[in-house]
Amino acid sequence: MFEHIISSMIFLPIIAGLILLLTPVTKNGARAMALVVSVAVLILGLKLYTGFIGAGGMEFVENYVWFPSLGINYTLGVDGISLFILMAGTVLFPSIFLIFTTKSKGYYANLLIAQGAMAGAVCAGDLMLFYIFWEVMLLPIFFMIGLFGGEGKIAATLKITLYTIAGSLLMLAAIFYLGVAFHNQFGIWSFNIVNMAALKLHGTVAVLAFVGFMLAFAIKIPLFPFHTWLPDAYTEGPAAATFVLSAIMAKIGVYAVIRFVIPIFGAEFTRYALIMAYLGVIGMMYCGFAAIAQKDFKRMLAFSSASHMGIIALGLFCMNIQALTGSLFQIVAHATSTGALFLFAGILEERMQTRKIADLGGIAGRAPVFAMFFAIAMLASVGLPGTSGFIGEFLIILGAIKYNVAIGVLAGTSLIIGVCYMLWMFQRVFFEKSNERTEKFRDLSAAEVLAFLPILVLIIVMGIYPQPFIKKIEPAARIQINTILHNMQVADANALLQGTNLEK
């Protein structure tokens, strides 16, 4: 199993999920099986992490010819960019099965399939393989929202389905274009991501292909103004589906921009980076103000998550090592803090049968451990020094100011908005006068404490001692920045040559 460690991490949960769907297993048996499988994947992930060198290139590579006539291969690998998204999923998933103990077998089966498919999307080294996993990872989420969601689940499912299908079709068309372009330029078929970087793309069709990729990934992040599916899907979806969408799937959208758009569409990326950076800042501010107006705490967390994804996206478009390293670090920081907050929100909703902030209050007196754990995740979300959220946000703001002072100032100001609404919500829910509903709220059980403790320890460790994590990220980030700088030099040289030709 360790010889093909990535394949094992992908297909172990997918196969287990399919077995649960196809066999008459009780819900308790399904949960137990899902927990065992997720822990096994975690062990494999820790094995991969400790064996990861971090020299900047792909490691643990698996490559098998799949469709030789079309140049489509089963290629997997992990580098400093994909490592932490992969690890975020492996670390966070066991907590879902420890916390939510009363769901049906379909609930747990869909989560396992989503876990495996997301690992496949992050580790895929072939564009067609990536697209397959990209589509597969979305199917369980559609079913979870549609089958296990709240009162508005049908509308939320339709909205997220329409958005994602539109983005996926545009991306598929762009992938076909890249395959044909590679065949035309080199005489062979290939969809290998490394090979695609050698393409020389230009003209309107290249811009359209760039837009196709960017729209698909902007919807998934989501980047303003493609975020409108998010509040409904996050609010109406069951806690585990919201957790998966926010903590991991949104990060795969960011990862895909780094992995595909920057190396392949370097000229287009640098040309439109400033516009996309402003979209990131606008998204931060808009979603931050929208969060203040929410009376539903889960919907408020949804807008909060979208706002924080704006700053992660901003780090990509600033095109310097500080901002990109900060974005990659913040991917894990946001996954742990916001993921934990959505799980806490699920516990509140399940026990209180309400999502309204006004219906809650005084929970700190009834459940001090729950309140303390929630506070740690909340303070990390707003970037308190000493937590993981501070390091990533600091690096991104530093890189944003280096790239464009106005963008850096706006981004830094937007973070203050997040502090305001999160502290206001925390004060209302945990410290105001309790009522009949909250009088019965019970504290976390031993199993729930065990589920959250590793996440909270990781939040603090990453905030106090971030260097081991940055050390694994920085070499891969530097390679991407060098690619961007090279593309900028080529674009400047081409522009100068065109100007010279016009003068003649």
HELIX and SHEET records of a PDB file:
HELIX    1   1 PHE A    2  HIS A    4  5                                   3    
HELIX    2   2 ILE A    5  LEU A   22  1                                  18    
HELIX    3   3 LYS A   27  GLY A   51  1                                  25    
HELIX    4   4 GLY A   80  ILE A   99  1                                  20    
HELIX    5   5 LYS A  105  CYS A  123  1                                  19    
HELIX    6   6 LEU A  127  PHE A  148  1                                  22    
HELIX    7   7 LYS A  153  PHE A  186  1                                  34    
HELIX    8   8 ILE A  193  MET A  196  1                                   4    
HELIX    9   9 THR A  204  LYS A  220  1                                  17    
HELIX   10  10 LEU A  230  GLU A  236  1                                   7    
HELIX   11  11 ALA A  239  VAL A  244  1                                   6    
HELIX   12  12 LEU A  245  MET A  249  3                                   5    
HELIX   13  13 ALA A  250  ALA A  256  1                                   7    
HELIX   14  14 VAL A  257  VAL A  261  3                                   5    
HELIX   15  15 ILE A  262  ILE A  264  1                                   3    
HELIX   16  16 GLY A  266  ILE A  292  1                                  27    
HELIX   17  17 PHE A  297  PHE A  317  1                                  21    
HELIX   18  18 ILE A  321  MET A  352  1                                  32    
HELIX   19  19 ILE A  357  ASP A  359  5                                   3    
HELIX   20  20 ILE A  363  ARG A  366  1                                   4    
HELIX   21  21 PRO A  368  SER A  381  1                                  14    
HELIX   22  22 SER A  388  TYR A  403  1                                  16    
HELIX   23  23 VAL A  405  PHE A  430  1                                  26    
HELIX   24  24 GLU A  436  GLU A  439  1                                   4    
HELIX   25  25 ALA A  446  ILE A  464  1                                  19    
HELIX   26  26 GLN A  467  GLU A  503  1                                  37    
SHEET    1   A 2 GLU A  59  PHE A  67  0                                        
SHEET    2   A 2 ILE A  72  VAL A  78 -1                                        
END                                                                             
